[in-house]
Amino acid sequence: MTVSRLRPRLPSPLEAVVDERFERHGVRLLLKRDDLIHPDLPGNKWRKLALNLEAAAGRPVLTFGGAYSNHLRATAAAGRLLGFATTGVVRGDELAERPLNPSLARCAADGMRLVFVARSTYRAKDDPAVLAELLRDAPPGTYVVPEGGSNALAVRGCLELGRELAEAPVDVAAVACGTGGTLAGLAAGLGTEQRALGVPVLRGGFLGAAVEELQEAALGGRRGAWSLDERFHFGGYARTDPALDAFARDFEARHGLVVERLYVAKMLYGLLALAEEGAFPSGTRLAAVITGSGDGSNVRALTGEGDRRGE
Ligand SMILES: Cc1ncc(COP(=O)(O)O)c(C=O)c1O
């Protein structure tokens, strides 16, 4: 199977935008529009899934996610478009009793078999016995992609993001982080004079170790210059507050793109706060990676309805 049949828009566009709030502090803002790579596999979904789907070579795919997981949606869409069977293991067996939310309804419409499991089972999904149990009902030869799609192949896929930016007039490349897979690859692909900045959207301070582990598994050790700023999670995954909402709406009005709220909004908010603190030397060319599209479909996760942890 070749996923390039899906005709991704690569390299993704890099757009310079004029934003006087950044310019005032000598910072040139650019948007790396990974959200435009593919309508059904936008942003880091494409980057993380492409090599995994090549490795699956048309076999059925099983993967994991929360009730509003972008990753489940992208995997289901890839299955429909490329013609392979998909199974989505969804956190929360109570969801089986309720009507499907719009995100899971899209997965089902794309042909994904949904398996709802108790949170305790979900937490234990890396245990070989638990995984074997899940695979028993899946089609023979099923290929397993981890939660959020983050494995060594995903990191290598995200390396391309860094390589695209290595060719560009960019000093710092910033990305929102969930599992850290995108940052791990991005940082490794950048040029020696460039650095990557990760903005975690989950609370917990575990991300530095996670990125190191992913780089170790995919690339044999720590790679590239990268750091994290852990101040912009707004209380945790899918948590928000009126200031963040207002910021995202204002950014949309200024720059004419819909800002994905769970990840991208927090990263952009963090970048402006850092610029205002004088964290970037005057003349810095700052590329914000737009890792997802803001079609509004996961905004419901912000209302508190359903499960708060996404993928
Ligand atoms: C839109 C968006 N941005 C950023 C991320 C974070 O990616 P990662 O889990 O590789 O850190 C995700 C999650 O996959 C996402 O959906």
The ligand as a MOL file (V3000), in Angstrom:
LIG
                    3D

  0  0  0     0  0            999 V3000
M  V30 BEGIN CTAB
M  V30 COUNTS 16 16 0 0 0
M  V30 BEGIN ATOM
M  V30 1 C -3.7900 19.0050 16.8940 0
M  V30 2 C -2.7420 18.3130 17.6960 0
M  V30 3 N -1.6180 18.9840 17.9930 0
M  V30 4 C -0.6260 18.4260 18.7330 0
M  V30 5 C -0.7410 17.1280 19.2010 0
M  V30 6 C 0.3660 16.5840 20.0560 0
M  V30 7 O 1.1020 15.5990 19.4330 0
M  V30 8 P 2.0000 14.6180 20.2650 0
M  V30 9 O 1.0780 13.6330 20.9340 0
M  V30 10 O 2.8600 13.9690 19.2330 0
M  V30 11 O 2.7760 15.3960 21.2570 0
M  V30 12 C -1.8930 16.3750 18.9130 0
M  V30 13 C -2.0340 14.9890 19.3660 0
M  V30 14 O -1.7200 14.0870 18.6560 0
M  V30 15 C -2.9270 16.9890 18.1380 0
M  V30 16 O -4.0810 16.3440 17.8420 0
M  V30 END ATOM
M  V30 BEGIN BOND
M  V30 1 1 1 2
M  V30 2 1 2 3
M  V30 3 2 2 15
M  V30 4 2 3 4
M  V30 5 1 4 5
M  V30 6 1 5 6
M  V30 7 2 5 12
M  V30 8 1 6 7
M  V30 9 1 7 8
M  V30 10 2 8 9
M  V30 11 1 8 10
M  V30 12 1 8 11
M  V30 13 1 12 13
M  V30 14 1 12 15
M  V30 15 2 13 14
M  V30 16 1 15 16
M  V30 END BOND
M  V30 END CTAB
M  END
